[in-house]
Amino acid sequence: MMDQAEALRNLVKQQELHEEGRTTRVVTVTSGKGGVGKSNFSLNFALSLQRLGKKVLVFDADIGMANIDVLMGVSSTYNLYHLLKQEKTIWEIVQEGPEGINFIAGGSGFRDLMDLSAEQLDLFTEEISKLHGKYDIILFDTGAGLSKETVKFITAAQETIVVTTPEPTSITDAYALIKMVKGMDLDVQFKLVVNRATDYREGKQTADKISLVTERFLQSNLPHLGILPDDPNVSKAVKRQIPFTVAYPGTEASVAIDRIARYFLEISQQPVSNSGIKGFLHKMFRLSR
């Protein structure tokens, strides 16, 4: 009869084999302007993906406005700064939020990320590369707008989700961001989410409008991932510092984001590069120098 120690060894071995075969997808979430609910989307989208059986890490890359931990009501002990200063390892800055979701908090460390010495860069890359194979999806919640740091995250990732709202300024800024990145002649796969739509019709009209100009003037396809309604329970959850899919699982927004997560996985079945996080880091720092 198998003893407990042997059973544990077999379990660890099976987990290691699973991780060796796991392809880590690197996805960025961004927006043309602030205030569209991007970080709230990132967090609840990650939770929805995890409920669908995916192992997800949320990486708060919103320079200067990092707030993923605040949305969860979690006090972050360590962040990227501690890794850059070699005070903590990558596993010590990975923290746990609601429903066991893993996240890395943002912080002043990101301001130093583009100015590392060659030695620091090697150490940083070595640590971050350890995430490869440990997660199915690493979700980078970037800053809003056209900052150089945000553009580097977008252009290095395998795919980017752009969050917009039906407001004219949000639509204009979302298109401007896509146009600028496409103008760099880089193969970035954009997908669109419309947030805070009064109803499905308004959300669909917004998505169609952006897709039409993107196809017409940039000769680029822009798939719609879905539409999130303007649900009052979302703001209630923010005030409570609880993700809305946790606080109000049956509300309209929670049902909609679950649908978006399912559709994202459905259309993401095509083969992707096995380079994962390592390829992401290579492209990011190549573009930054």
N, C-alpha and C positions, 0 to 999 in steps of 0.2 A: 504494500500500500504506500502511495506517495506521501512523504511527510510534508509538513508545512514549509520547511526550508526549500525543499526541492520544488514544490509548487510555486513558491515565490520566485525562485530562479527561472523557472519556465515562463512565468508571467513577464518578468523583466526582459527575458530573451525575445519573447513574442513582441513586446513593445519596441525593442530595439530594431527588430526586423521591419516592423511597421514604419518606424521613423526613417529607416534607410530607404524605403520605397516611396516615402511621402514627397510629393511635389509641393513646395511652398509657393503660394501665389502672393505677390506683392501688389497691393492695391492702394492707391491714394484717393482720398476724398477731399475735394476742394470746392471753392465757390468764387464767383467773380467779385463779390462784395461781402462784407460782414453782415451779421444779423439775419441770415436766412435759415438758421437752424442746422448748420453743417455739423457741428460737434455733437449735437443731440442726435442727429441722424446716424453719425458714425458709431456712437455708443450703442444705440438700440438696434442698428443693422448688425453689428458684431454679435450682440446677444441673440438675435434671431438666427444668425448663421450657426451659432453654437448649439442652439436648441435643435437645429437640423442635423446635428452630428458632426459639425466641423470644429476643429480645434483652432481658436482664433486668438490673436494678440492685437490689442489696440495700442498703437504707438502715437502718443500725443506730440505732433510736430508743429503745432501752432505757435510759432515764435512770438513771444511777448504776450500772448493771450491764451496760454495753456489752461484748459479748464475741464478736461475729462474727469479728473478726480473730484472736482466740485460737483459736477452733474451726478456723480454717484454717491456723494456725501461721504467720501473716503479721504482720510488724511494721508497724504503721500509722505512716507518717511524718506525715500530716496528717489532721485530722478537721474536723467542723463548726465547732469553735471558731475555727479559722484563717480560715474563711469569714466568720464573724460579725465578726471583728476586722479584716476586709478585708486580711488578710495574704496570702490565696490566693484564686484564682478557683474556681468550681465544678468546672472541669475539672482543676484541680490537686489537689483533694481526692478526686476519683474515683480509686480505686485498683483494682488487678487482683489477683484471687486464682486459685485452681486452675481449670484449664480456661478461663482468660480471663474468669471471672465478674467483673463490675464491682461494687464496693461502696463505700459511704461509711461510714467508721468513726464510732462514737459518741464522746462525750467530754463534757467540762464545758460545751461550747458549748450543749448542749441546755438547761442550767439557765438560760441567758440568753435562750432563744428567745422566751419569752412576755413578756419585759420590754424589747423593743426600742423605741427611739424611732421616730417616724414616718419619719425619714430612713433609719435603719438597716433598718427594715422594708421600705421601698421597694427598697433595694439588695439585701437578702436575697431578696426576692420576684423581683426581676429576674434574679438569678443562678440561683436554683432553677428558674425558669420555662424556662431554657435547656435543661433536661432533656426538655421536652415534644417528642415526636416522635423523640427519639433512642433511646428504648426502647419495647418493646412492653408491658412490665410493670415498674413500680417497686414493690418489695416493702418495706414498712416493718415492721421487727421492733420492736414496741413493748414497753414494760414490762408486767409481769404485774400483775394486780389492778385496783383501781378508782381509781388516781391521776387527778388532773384532766388531766395531760398526756396520759396514755394515752387517756382518754375523748375528748380533742380530736382525736387522730389517728384514732380509730375513727369518729367522727361526720363527719369531713371526707372520708374515703376512700370510694371507690365500693363497696367490699365488704370484709368482714372475715372472716378465718378464725380460729375459736376452737379452740385446742388443749386437750384435756383428757386425763385418764387414767381408768381404771376406779375409782380410789380415791374413796370417798364425799366427802371434802373437796374434791377436784378437781371432781367433778360439781356439788356445791353452789355452789362459787365460780364455775364457768363459767355456771351458770344465773343467779346473782346479777348477774354482769356484763351478761349479755344483758338481764335484766329492767330494770336501771338505765338502760341506753341506750335500750331501747324505751320506757321511761317518759318520756323526753325528747321523745317524739313526733317522732322524726327517722327518715327513710327509710334505715336502714342494712341492707344485705343481709348477713346472717350465714351462714356455712357452717361445718360441724363436722368436726374430725379427732380421732379417738381414738387416742392414742399408748400404747405399752407394754401392749398387751392380751396376756393369756396365750395366747389363741387367738381365732379369728374370732368364735366365739359370745359370748365375754365382751365383745369390742369392739362387736358389734352390739347386745347388750343395753344397754350403756352409752349408745350413740348413740340408741337407741329411747327410753330413759328420759328423756334430756334433751329430745328432740324432742317427746315426749308432753306433758310439763309446759309446754313453750314454746308448743305449739299450744293446749293447754287453758286456760292462765291468761293468756297474752299474745296469743292469737289470731294467732300468727305461725308461718310455716313455717320449719323449720330443716333444710336439705338436708345430707345426710352426704356428705363428700368421700371418706372412706375410713378404713381402720383400719391402724395400724402395729403390728406385733408387738413384743413385748419381746425384742429380738434382742441377744444378748451381744456381737456384733460392733460394735454402736453404741458401747458404752462403750469398747471397745478402740480404736476410731477416735478418740474424744474424747481419750483418753490420748496417742495418737500425734499429735494435732492435725492430723488429716486428715479431711475430710468422709467420712462412711461410704459414700456412693455412689461415692467415688473410691477409697477404701481397699479396700472389699469390694463391688464392683459386683454380684456374684451373690448376695449374702446376702438373707435374707428381707425385711429392712427396706428395702433398696435396690429390690427388685422391687416392694414395696408402694408406695413413694413415687413410683416411676415410674408406677404405675397411677393413683395419686391425681393426678399432674400431667396425665396424659392425660385423665382424667375432668373435671378442672377446666377444661381447654381445651374439651372437648366441650360442657359445659353453659354455657360463657361465650361462646357464639357470638352471643347476642342483642346488638343494638346497644347501645352505651354512649355516654355523653356525650363529645363531642370536647374538652371543657374540660380533661380530663386533669389534669396537675399544676397547671395554673393555677387550675382550679376547686377543686382540693384546697386550695391555699394560700388562696384567697379564703374558703372555708368555715372553714378552720382559724382564721384570724386574726379573722374576723367573730365566731366563737364565743368567742374568747379575750378579747374586749374588751367 
